[in-house]
C-alpha cells in the first residue's frame, strides 16, 4: 500500500491536532494507493479508543465508485500496533485495512484487523 507524502502529512496533522485524544478518519484508496484522506470526528473523545463519525455520510458509499476504504486512527502515546480494544471493536470493519499513526513515535503502520488476529501490511 502506498501513502503519498501529502496524504501522510494530512494524517499526521490531524493526529497532532486531536492529541491527546485519538484522531480518526477514512482513507480512499485505488489500486493500493491512497488518493485522499477524509478526517472524521472521534465521538468517543478518548485517548484509548475511537468512534468514527463523518460529516459526509456519502463517503461510506465510495466503494461503489471503485475505491477501497481504509480506517485511520492514531495512538497518541503508544506504538501504532492494534490494541485489544482495536481488535474487539473492529466489528463490520474486521478484515479490512486499518492505518494507525503513533504520534509519540511519528510512525505509521498498516494492518488487517479482526477480533481474532492482526496482520501487518507492507506500507510505503
C-alpha positions in Angstrom: 0.0 0.0 0.0 1.3 3.4 -0.9 0.6 6.5 1.2 1.8 9.6 -0.8 3.6 12.3 1.2 0.7 14.8 1.0 -1.8 12.3 2.4 0.6 11.2 5.1 1.0 14.9 6.1 -2.8 15.2 6.4 -2.9 12.1 8.7 -0.1 13.4 10.9 -1.6 16.9 11.1 -5.0 15.6 12.1 -3.5 13.2 14.7 -1.5 16.1 16.2 -4.5 18.4 16.3 -6.6 15.8 18.2 -4.0 14.8 20.7 -4.3 13.8 23.5 -7.3 12.0 22.0 -7.3 9.6 19.2 -8.0 11.0 15.7 -9.9 9.0 13.1 -11.0 9.2 9.5 -11.2 7.3 6.2 -8.6 6.8 3.5 -9.8 6.3 0.0 -7.5 4.0 -2.0 -7.5 2.9 -5.5 -5.2 0.1 -6.7 -3.4 0.1 -3.3 -2.6 3.8 -3.4 -4.2 6.4 -1.1 -5.9 9.1 -3.2 -7.3 11.2 -0.3 -7.9 11.4 3.4 -11.3 12.4 4.9 -10.9 13.3 8.5 -13.6 12.3 10.9 -14.7 13.1 14.4 -13.9 10.8 17.3 -17.3 10.7 19.1 -15.7 8.9 22.0 -13.2 11.9 22.5 -10.9 9.4 24.1 -7.1 8.8 24.1 -7.8 5.0 24.2 -10.5 4.3 21.6 -12.3 5.9 18.7 -15.9 6.1 17.3 -15.7 7.3 13.8 -18.2 9.9 12.7 -18.1 11.5 9.3 -19.6 14.9 8.3 -20.2 13.4 4.8 -22.0 10.1 5.1 -21.9 9.6 1.4 -18.2 8.6 1.9 -19.4 5.2 3.1 -20.5 4.5 -0.5 -17.2 5.4 -2.1 -16.6 1.7 -2.8 -19.4 2.0 -5.4 -17.1 4.3 -7.3 -14.1 1.9 -7.2 -12.4 3.0 -4.0 -11.2 0.8 -1.2 -11.9 2.3 2.2 -9.4 2.1 5.0 -9.9 3.2 8.5 -7.3 5.6 10.1 -6.8 6.3 13.7 -4.0 7.5 15.9 -2.4 6.2 19.1 -1.3 9.4 20.9 1.2 7.8 23.3 1.7 4.1 22.2 3.1 2.4 19.2 1.0 2.1 16.1 0.1 -1.5 16.8 -3.6 -2.7 17.1 -4.7 -2.8 20.7 -7.0 -5.3 22.2 -9.7 -2.6 22.0 -9.0 -2.1 18.3 -9.5 -5.8 17.8 -12.6 -6.1 19.9 -14.2 -3.0 18.2 -13.2 -4.0 14.6 -16.8 -5.1 14.0 -18.0 -4.6 10.5 -14.5 -3.4 9.6 -13.0 -6.7 10.6 -10.6 -8.0 7.9 -10.3 -4.5 6.3 -7.3 -2.2 6.2 -6.5 -0.1 9.2 -3.8 2.5 9.4 -2.5 3.6 12.8 -0.3 6.5 13.4 1.8 6.6 16.6 2.0 10.3 17.4 4.7 10.0 20.1 6.9 7.8 17.7 6.0 9.6 14.4 5.3 6.1 12.9 2.6 5.0 10.5 1.8 1.3 10.1 -1.0 -0.6 8.2 -2.9 -3.7 9.4 -5.7 -6.1 8.7 -7.6 -6.5 11.9 -10.2 -9.0 13.1 -11.3 -9.9 16.6 -9.1 -13.0 16.4 -6.0 -11.8 14.6 -3.9 -9.0 13.3 -1.7 -9.0 10.2 0.8 -6.2 9.3 0.7 -4.9 5.8 3.6 -3.5 3.8 3.4 0.3 3.6 5.4 2.7 1.5 
